[in-house]
């Protein structure tokens, strides 16, 4: 089994920065894909970014150039550095892990960490 625990959310003003962490434990592998989704109240959960075991990354268009995903395989931890935050980034951010690809049906999810961006 895999457990994912997010941290680092909080309240920040527009233009500010936060770094989210996702600590994985259990039966994980350095080849797993890890990434982040987010969900605002009343909206669908949406993909934000992912990172493959080889370091390859992918981002949704609205966060490109502002967010950076990384991972520390030795500590089984993924990070999301969020810069130039906007109010529309406000959401609960969820970490996810899958051996091959991330989708809304991915098996392993954290419980989420709230990011609130004020004007």
SELUMKE-289730 format. One record per atom (N, C-alpha, C): residue in three letters; atom name; x, y, z. Coordinates in steps of 0.05 Angstrom, whole numbers, always signed. Layout:
   code   site       c1       c2       c3
    ala     CA        X        Y        Z
...
This chain:
   code   site       c1       c2       c3
    unk      N      +17      -24       +0
    unk     CA       +0       +0       +0
    unk      C      +18      +25       +0
    unk      N       +6      +47      -10
    unk     CA      +20      +72      -12
    unk      C       +5      +93       +3
    unk      N      +19     +109      +18
    unk     CA       +7     +132      +32
    unk      C      +21     +157      +22
    unk      N       +5     +178      +16
    unk     CA      +15     +204       +7
    unk      C       +5     +225      +27
    unk      N      +23     +242      +36
    unk     CA      +16     +263      +55
    unk      C      +27     +290      +44
    unk      N       +8     +308      +38
    unk     CA      +15     +334      +29
    unk      C      +20     +353      +52
    unk      N      +36     +374      +47
    unk     CA      +40     +395      +66
    unk      C      +49     +420      +51
    unk      N      +48     +443      +64
    unk     CA      +57     +468      +52
    unk      C      +36     +487      +43
    unk      N      +11     +479      +44
    unk     CA      -10     +498      +36
    unk      C      -13     +520      +56
    unk      N      -27     +541      +48
    unk     CA      -31     +563      +66
    unk      C      -44     +586      +51
    unk      N      -43     +609      +65
    unk     CA      -54     +634      +54
    unk      C      -32     +652      +44
    unk      N      -35     +662      +20
    unk     CA      -15     +679       +8
    unk      C      -28     +700      -10
    unk      N      -16     +723      -12
    unk     CA      -27     +743      -29
    unk      C      -19     +738      -58
    unk      N      -35     +749      -76
    unk     CA      -30     +747     -105
    unk      C       -1     +756     -111
    unk      N      +12     +741     -127
    unk     CA      +40     +747     -134
    unk      C      +60     +733     -116
    unk      N      +51     +721      -94
    unk     CA      +68     +707      -76
    unk      C      +74     +679      -84
    unk      N      +88     +665      -66
    unk     CA      +97     +638      -72
    unk      C      +92     +619      -49
    unk      N      +88     +594      -56
    unk     CA      +87     +572      -37
    unk      C     +100     +548      -48
    unk      N     +110     +531      -31
    unk     CA     +121     +505      -40
    unk      C     +106     +483      -26
    unk      N      +94     +465      -41
    unk     CA      +80     +442      -31
    unk      C      +98     +418      -31
    unk      N      +95     +401      -11
    unk     CA     +110     +376      -10
    unk      C      +90     +353       -9
    unk      N      +99     +331      -20
    unk     CA      +83     +306      -19
    unk      C     +102     +283      -11
    unk      N      +99     +274      +13
    unk     CA     +116     +252      +23
    unk      C     +101     +225      +19
    unk      N     +115     +207       +5
    unk     CA     +104     +181       -1
    unk      C     +116     +160      +17
    unk      N     +101     +141      +25
    unk     CA     +111     +118      +40
    unk      C      +98      +93      +31
    unk      N     +109      +70      +38
    unk     CA      +99      +45      +30
    unk      C     +113      +34       +5
    unk      N      +98      +19      -10
    unk     CA     +110       +5      -33
    unk      C     +110      +24      -58
    unk      N     +130      +41      -58
    unk     CA     +134      +59      -80
    unk      C     +160      +54      -94
    unk      N     +163      +64     -118
    unk     CA     +186      +60     -135
    unk      C     +195      +86     -147
    unk      N     +220      +89     -152
    unk     CA     +231     +113     -164
    unk      C     +221     +117     -192
    unk      N     +210      +96     -204
    unk     CA     +199      +98     -231
    unk      C     +170     +108     -231
    unk      N     +157     +109     -208
    unk     CA     +129     +118     -207
    unk      C     +126     +147     -217
    unk      N     +104     +152     -230
    unk     CA      +97     +180     -236
    unk      C      +84     +192     -212
    unk      N      +93     +216     -205
    unk     CA      +80     +231     -183
    unk      C      +71     +258     -194
    unk      N      +51     +269     -181
    unk     CA      +42     +295     -191
    unk      C      +21     +307     -173
    unk      N       +9     +328     -184
    unk     CA      -10     +344     -169
    unk      C      -35     +350     -185
    unk      N      -58     +348     -171
    unk     CA      -83     +357     -181
    unk      C      -93     +378     -162
    unk      N     -114     +393     -170
    unk     CA     -126     +412     -152
    unk      C     -156     +414     -157
    unk      N     -170     +422     -136
    unk     CA     -199     +424     -138
    unk      C     -209     +448     -122
    unk      N     -222     +466     -135
    unk     CA     -235     +488     -122
    unk      C     -264     +481     -116
    unk      N     -277     +493      -96
    unk     CA     -304     +486      -89
    unk      C     -323     +489     -113
    unk      N     -339     +469     -118
    unk     CA     -358     +470     -140
    unk      C     -346     +465     -167
    unk      N     -321     +459     -169
    unk     CA     -308     +455     -194
    unk      C     -296     +426     -196
    unk      N     -291     +418     -220
    unk     CA     -279     +392     -224
    unk      C     -250     +391     -215
    unk      N     -241     +368     -206
    unk     CA     -213     +365     -200
    unk      C     -198     +366     -227
    unk      N     -175     +380     -227
    unk     CA     -160     +383     -252
    unk      C     -131     +377     -248
    unk      N     -118     +368     -269
    unk     CA      -90     +362     -269
    unk      C      -74     +388     -267
    unk      N      -52     +387     -252
    unk     CA      -34     +410     -250
    unk      C       -7     +404     -262
    unk      N       +6     +384     -252
    unk     CA      +33     +377     -262
    unk      C      +40     +349     -254
    unk      N      +58     +337     -269
    unk     CA      +69     +311     -261
    unk      C      +99     +309     -267
    unk      N     +111     +289     -255
    unk     CA     +140     +284     -260
    unk      C     +144     +254     -261
    unk      N     +158     +246     -281
    unk     CA     +164     +218     -285
    unk      C     +190     +210     -270
    unk      N     +195     +184     -268
    unk     CA     +219     +175     -254
    unk      C     +244     +185     -266
    unk      N     +244     +190     -292
    unk     CA     +268     +200     -306
    unk      C     +271     +230     -304
    unk      N     +253     +243     -290
    unk     CA     +254     +272     -287
    unk      C     +238     +288     -307
    unk      N     +226     +275     -327
    unk     CA     +210     +289     -346
    unk      C     +185     +300     -332
    unk      N     +177     +324     -341
    unk     CA     +154     +338     -328
    unk      C     +134     +347     -349
    unk      N     +110     +352     -339
    unk     CA      +89     +362     -356
    unk      C      +71     +380     -338
    unk      N      +61     +402     -349
    unk     CA      +45     +421     -335
    unk      C      +20     +429     -351
    unk      N       -2     +435     -337
    unk     CA      -24     +447     -351
    unk      C      -15     +475     -360
    unk      N      -27     +484     -382
    unk     CA      -18     +509     -394
    unk      C      -19     +533     -375
    unk      N      -39     +534     -358
    unk     CA      -43     +558     -341
    unk      C      -22     +561     -320
    unk      N       -6     +540     -314
    unk     CA      +15     +542     -294
    unk      C      +43     +542     -305
    unk      N      +46     +537     -331
    unk     CA      +72     +537     -343
    unk      C      +86     +563     -339
    unk      N     +111     +562     -331
    unk     CA     +127     +586     -326
    unk      C     +123     +596     -298
    unk      N     +104     +586     -283
    unk     CA      +99     +595     -256
    unk      C     +104     +573     -235
    unk      N      +97     +549     -242
    unk     CA     +100     +526     -224
    unk      C     +123     +508     -233
    unk      N     +136     +496     -214
    unk     CA     +157     +477     -220
    unk      C     +154     +452     -203
    unk      N     +152     +429     -215
    unk     CA     +150     +404     -201
    unk      C     +177     +391     -200
    unk      N     +184     +378     -178
    unk     CA     +209     +364     -174
    unk      C     +205     +341     -156
    unk      N     +225     +324     -154
    unk     CA     +223     +301     -136
    unk      C     +250     +294     -124
    unk      N     +249     +283     -100
    unk     CA     +273     +273      -86
    unk      C     +267     +244      -81
    unk      N     +278     +227      -98
    unk     CA     +272     +199      -96
    unk      C     +283     +186      -71
    unk      N     +306     +196      -61
    unk     CA     +317     +186      -36
    unk      C     +298     +189      -13
    unk      N     +282     +210      -13
    unk     CA     +263     +215       +8
    unk      C     +234     +209       +0
    unk      N     +231     +199      -24
    unk     CA     +204     +192      -35
    unk      C     +185     +216      -32
    unk      N     +195     +239      -40
    unk     CA     +180     +264      -37
    unk      C     +179     +279      -64
    unk      N     +155     +289      -70
    unk     CA     +152     +307      -93
    unk      C     +145     +335      -83
    unk      N     +153     +355      -99
    unk     CA     +148     +382      -91
    unk      C     +135     +397     -114
    unk      N     +120     +418     -106
    unk     CA     +109     +436     -126
    unk      C     +115     +465     -117
    unk      N     +134     +477     -130
    unk     CA     +141     +505     -125
    unk      C     +122     +522     -141
    unk      N     +107     +539     -127
    unk     CA      +87     +555     -140
    unk      C      +94     +585     -137
    unk      N     +100     +598     -159
    unk     CA     +107     +626     -159
    unk      C      +86     +642     -174
    unk      N      +86     +668     -170
    unk     CA      +67     +686     -183
    unk      C      +39     +676     -180
    unk      N      +31     +669     -156
    unk     CA       +5     +658     -151
    unk      C      -17     +678     -157
    unk      N      -39     +667     -167
    unk     CA      -63     +682     -174
    unk      C      -87     +672     -158
    unk      N     -107     +689     -154
    unk     CA     -131     +680     -140
    unk      C     -143     +655     -152
    unk      N     -142     +652     -178
    unk     CA     -153     +628     -191
    unk      C     -137     +603     -185
    unk      N     -114     +605     -172
    unk     CA      -99     +582     -163
    unk      C     -110     +571     -137
    unk      N     -128     +585     -124
    unk     CA     -140     +576      -99
    unk      C     -154     +550     -103
    unk      N     -147     +530      -87
    unk     CA     -158     +504      -89
    unk      C     -146     +486      -67
    unk      N     -158     +463      -64
    unk     CA     -144     +441      -49
    unk      C     -126     +427      -69
    unk      N     -101     +424      -62
    unk     CA      -82     +411      -79
    unk      C      -77     +383      -69
    unk      N      -80     +364      -87
    unk     CA      -77     +335      -81
    unk      C      -53     +323      -95
    unk      N      -37     +309      -80
    unk     CA      -16     +293      -91
    unk      C      -27     +267     -101
    unk      N      -15     +257     -122
    unk     CA      -23     +231     -133
    unk      C       +1     +215     -143
    unk      N       -1     +189     -143
    unk     CA      +21     +172     -152
    unk      C       +9     +148     -167
    unk      N      +23     +141     -189
    unk     CA      +15     +118     -205
    unk      C      +39     +106     -218
    unk      N      +40      +80     -221
    unk     CA      +64      +68     -234
    unk      C      +68      +77     -262
    unk      N      +47      +85     -277
    unk     CA      +50      +90     -305
    unk      C      +40     +118     -314
    unk      N      +17     +126     -304
    unk     CA       +5     +152     -312
    unk      C      -14     +161     -292
    unk      N      -18     +188     -291
    unk     CA      -37     +199     -272
    unk      C      -63     +206     -287
    unk      N      -85     +197     -275
    unk     CA     -112     +204     -284
    unk      C     -129     +208     -259
    unk      N     -154     +217     -264
    unk     CA     -173     +219     -241
    unk      C     -179     +192     -229
    unk      N     -173     +171     -243
    unk     CA     -177     +144     -232
    unk      C     -152     +132     -219
    unk      N     -131     +148     -217
    unk     CA     -107     +139     -204
    unk      C     -113     +129     -176
    unk      N      -99     +108     -168
    unk     CA     -105      +94     -144
    unk      C      -98     +109     -119
    unk      N      -74     +122     -119
    unk     CA      -63     +133      -95
    unk      C      -65     +163      -94
    unk      N      -77     +174      -73
    unk     CA      -81     +202      -69
    unk      C      -76     +210      -41
    unk      N      -65     +234      -37
    unk     CA      -64     +246      -11
    unk      C      -91     +258       -4
    unk      N      -93     +268      +20
    unk     CA     -118     +280      +29
    unk      C     -121     +310      +22
    unk      N      -99     +322      +12
    unk     CA     -101     +349       +2
    unk      C      -90     +369      +22
    unk      N      -81     +392      +11
    unk     CA      -72     +415      +26
    unk      C      -84     +440      +13
    unk      N      -95     +457      +29
    unk     CA     -109     +480      +19
    unk      C      -90     +503      +13
    unk      N      -93     +514      -11
    unk     CA      -79     +538      -20
    unk      C      -99     +560      -25
    unk      N      -96     +582      -11
    unk     CA     -114     +605      -14
    unk      C      -98     +629      -23
    unk      N     -105     +641      -46
    unk     CA      -91     +664      -56
    unk      C     -110     +687      -56
    unk      N     -103     +709      -43
    unk     CA     -120     +732      -40
    unk      C     -111     +754      -59
    unk      N     -130     +771      -67
    unk     CA     -123     +794      -84
    unk      C     -108     +815      -68
